[in-house]
Amino acid sequence: MYLLSFFLILMAGVMSAMSQGPSHVFLLAGQSNMSGRGGVINDTKTNNLIWDGQVPPESTPNPNILTLDLDKTWKVAQEPLHRQLDRMKSCGIGPGMPFAHEILAKDPSFGAIGLVPCAMGGTKIAQWQKGTALYNLLVTRARTAIQSGGKLQGLLWYQGESDCGEQEYELYKARTETFFTDLRVDLNIPDLPIIMVVIASAEGNYMDAVRNAEMSIKLKNVLIVDAMGSTFIQDQKHLDTVSQIRLGQKLADKFLSSFPH
């Protein structure tokens, strides 16, 4: 009887959050380490990369953590968050769910959180400029999320590993600042909070230059969280589950300590 009552209460909470939509909305964008590769392993039988299916407590479904589906409806969020969008790659654990769990743990009265997955593995900052397919998708999904009545609280941005080549790194700061500015204009939120993860791995020889570019951006309400010190899956480029959890918690702490909510 107790279990049945608990289940009914839980389902009532789920249906209420889904019907009303989230109170607070966060965009998740960038490349594969935002999409999430935690728990991705090489299947020795097929020699393909697969997710091991292990969901840590910090990433379990919660009726107060929703995600915007590709059909433009809110659903209870489940890992891997980016499996619909970044479907050409093997997605695993990312920072989004641990971020939301940490916010609710630190502030139980915060209200329902809506996560809007928009990240795409292997993308360069040039692919996020105004007018590109990824930029348009990000803006469209952000507007859809806002229309449900929730407040857009911020953008969590983790990108730059693919811009560490000789042809890209010198343009990274200017392109990133332009992207942030254009996004704020098109969403009509001039002071949109942006928390940017400073990269800790790279596709190329200029990681330090890109890190310096990220840390030198001084736009209003753009803050950073450093991924340096992370541990990685076998490829030594993608954060493992433990580091994704730690990163999500650091992003949550940065948001709660820096922005009104």
C-alpha positions in Angstrom: 0.0 0.0 0.0 2.8 2.4 0.9 4.6 1.7 -2.4 1.4 2.3 -4.3 0.8 5.6 -2.5 4.4 6.7 -3.2 4.1 5.8 -6.8 0.9 7.8 -7.2 2.4 10.8 -5.5 5.5 10.6 -7.7 3.4 10.3 -10.9 1.3 13.2 -9.8 4.4 15.3 -9.5 5.7 14.2 -12.9 2.4 15.0 -14.6 2.2 18.4 -12.9 5.7 19.4 -13.9 5.3 18.2 -17.5 1.9 19.9 -17.9 3.0 23.2 -16.5 6.5 23.2 -17.9 9.7 24.0 -16.0 10.1 27.2 -13.9 13.7 27.6 -15.0 15.3 26.8 -18.4 18.9 26.2 -19.2 20.4 25.8 -22.7 23.1 23.1 -23.1 25.3 23.8 -26.1 28.8 23.2 -27.5 30.4 20.0 -28.6 30.9 16.4 -27.4 31.9 17.1 -23.8 28.7 19.0 -23.3 26.7 16.3 -25.2 28.4 13.8 -22.9 30.6 10.8 -23.5 30.9 9.6 -19.9 30.6 5.8 -19.8 31.3 5.4 -23.5 33.4 2.3 -24.1 34.8 0.3 -27.0 32.7 -2.8 -27.6 35.3 -5.5 -28.2 32.8 -7.7 -30.0 31.9 -5.1 -32.6 34.8 -2.6 -32.2 32.1 0.1 -32.0 31.8 2.8 -29.3 28.8 2.2 -27.1 27.5 3.6 -23.8 27.8 1.2 -20.9 24.3 2.1 -19.6 25.6 3.0 -16.1 23.6 5.9 -14.6 25.1 7.4 -11.4 22.8 8.7 -8.7 23.6 12.3 -9.8 22.0 11.6 -13.2 18.9 9.6 -12.3 15.5 10.8 -13.5 13.7 13.3 -11.3 10.2 14.7 -11.8 11.6 18.2 -11.3 14.2 17.8 -14.1 12.7 18.0 -17.6 14.2 18.0 -21.1 12.8 19.6 -24.3 12.2 16.7 -26.7 12.7 17.1 -30.4 8.9 17.0 -30.7 8.9 20.3 -28.7 7.3 18.8 -25.6 8.7 18.6 -22.1 9.6 15.1 -20.8 11.2 13.8 -17.6 15.0 14.0 -18.4 16.9 10.7 -18.8 20.5 10.0 -19.7 21.9 10.3 -22.3 20.4 13.7 -22.6 21.7 14.3 -26.2 20.8 10.9 -27.6 18.1 12.4 -30.0 20.2 15.4 -31.2 23.8 14.1 -31.3 22.6 10.8 -32.7 25.5 10.1 -35.1 27.7 9.6 -32.1 27.6 7.3 -29.0 26.3 9.6 -26.2 26.8 9.0 -22.5 26.8 11.0 -19.3 27.2 14.7 -19.6 27.2 17.6 -17.1 23.5 18.6 -17.6 21.8 16.1 -15.2 24.4 16.5 -12.4 24.0 20.3 -12.8 20.3 20.1 -12.3 20.5 17.6 -9.4 23.1 19.9 -7.7 20.9 22.9 -8.0 17.9 21.1 -6.5 20.1 19.6 -3.7 21.4 23.1 -2.8 18.0 24.8 -3.2 15.1 22.4 -2.8 12.6 25.2 -3.4 14.2 26.2 -6.8 11.3 24.7 -8.8 11.3 22.5 -11.9 14.3 22.7 -14.2 14.1 22.5 -17.9 17.2 21.4 -19.8 17.4 22.1 -23.5 20.0 19.9 -25.2 21.6 21.6 -28.3 25.2 20.3 -28.3 26.8 18.5 -31.2 30.0 16.5 -31.2 33.0 17.6 -33.2 31.8 21.1 -34.0 33.9 24.2 -34.4 33.0 27.7 -33.2 32.5 28.7 -36.9 29.6 26.2 -37.0 27.8 28.1 -34.2 27.9 31.5 -35.9 24.6 33.4 -36.7 22.8 31.9 -39.6 24.3 28.4 -39.4 22.2 25.3 -38.8 23.4 24.8 -35.3 22.8 28.5 -34.4 19.3 28.5 -35.8 18.5 25.2 -34.0 19.7 26.7 -30.7 17.6 29.9 -31.1 14.5 27.9 -32.2 14.8 25.5 -29.3 15.4 28.4 -26.8 12.3 30.2 -28.1 10.2 27.1 -27.8 11.3 26.6 -24.2 10.5 30.2 -23.3 7.1 29.9 -24.8 6.2 27.3 -22.2 6.4 30.0 -19.6 9.7 29.2 -17.9 12.4 31.8 -17.4 15.6 31.3 -19.5 18.2 31.3 -16.8 21.3 30.8 -18.8 23.5 29.0 -21.4 26.0 26.3 -20.3 28.6 26.3 -23.0 31.4 23.7 -23.5 33.2 23.9 -26.8 36.7 24.7 -28.2 38.5 21.4 -28.5 38.0 21.3 -32.3 39.4 24.9 -32.6 42.9 24.0 -31.4 44.3 23.7 -34.9 46.6 26.1 -36.6 43.8 27.6 -38.8 41.3 28.2 -36.0 42.8 29.2 -32.6 43.7 32.8 -33.5 40.0 33.5 -34.4 38.5 31.7 -31.4 38.0 34.6 -29.0 36.4 36.9 -31.6 34.1 34.3 -33.0 33.0 33.2 -29.5 32.3 36.8 -28.4 30.3 37.3 -31.6 28.3 34.2 -31.0 27.4 35.1 -27.4 26.5 38.7 -28.5 24.3 37.5 -31.4 22.5 34.9 -29.3 21.6 37.5 -26.7 20.3 39.9 -29.3 18.2 37.2 -31.1 16.7 36.0 -27.8 16.2 39.6 -26.6 18.0 38.8 -23.4 21.0 41.3 -23.4 22.4 40.1 -20.1 21.7 36.3 -20.5 24.0 34.5 -18.1 26.6 32.3 -19.8 28.8 29.9 -18.0 31.6 28.7 -20.3 33.7 25.6 -19.5 37.4 26.1 -20.2 38.6 23.1 -22.2 41.0 20.5 -20.8 41.6 18.4 -23.9 42.1 19.2 -27.6 42.0 18.2 -31.2 45.2 20.1 -32.2 48.4 21.7 -30.8 47.0 25.0 -29.5 45.0 24.1 -26.5 46.7 26.6 -24.3 45.9 29.4 -26.8 42.2 28.5 -26.8 42.2 28.2 -23.0 43.7 31.7 -22.8 41.1 33.0 -25.3 38.3 31.5 -23.2 39.6 33.0 -20.0 40.2 36.4 -21.5 36.5 36.9 -22.6 35.2 39.8 -20.5 31.6 40.2 -21.7 29.1 41.0 -19.0 27.6 37.9 -17.2 30.0 35.5 -19.0 31.7 33.4 -16.3 34.0 30.4 -16.6 34.4 27.0 -14.9 37.7 25.3 -15.6 37.7 21.6 -16.7 41.4 21.2 -16.1 42.1 18.3 -13.7 39.4 16.2 -15.3 39.8 12.5 -16.0 38.9 10.9 -19.3 37.6 7.9 -21.0 40.0 5.8 -23.0 40.5 8.3 -25.9 41.9 10.9 -23.4 39.7 13.6 -24.9 36.3 13.1 -23.4 35.5 13.5 -19.8 34.6 10.3 -17.9 31.5 10.0 -15.8 33.2 11.0 -12.5 34.5 14.2 -14.1 31.2 15.0 -15.8 29.5 14.8 -12.4 32.1 17.1 -10.9 31.8 19.5 -13.8 28.0 19.6 -13.5 28.2 20.4 -9.8 30.8 23.1 -10.4 28.5 24.7 -13.0 25.6 24.6 -10.6 27.7 26.2 -7.8 28.9 28.9 -10.2 25.3 29.7 -11.2 23.9 29.7 -7.7 26.7 31.9 -6.3 26.8 34.4 -9.2 23.3 35.0 -10.6 19.9 35.9 -9.0 17.3 33.2 -9.5 
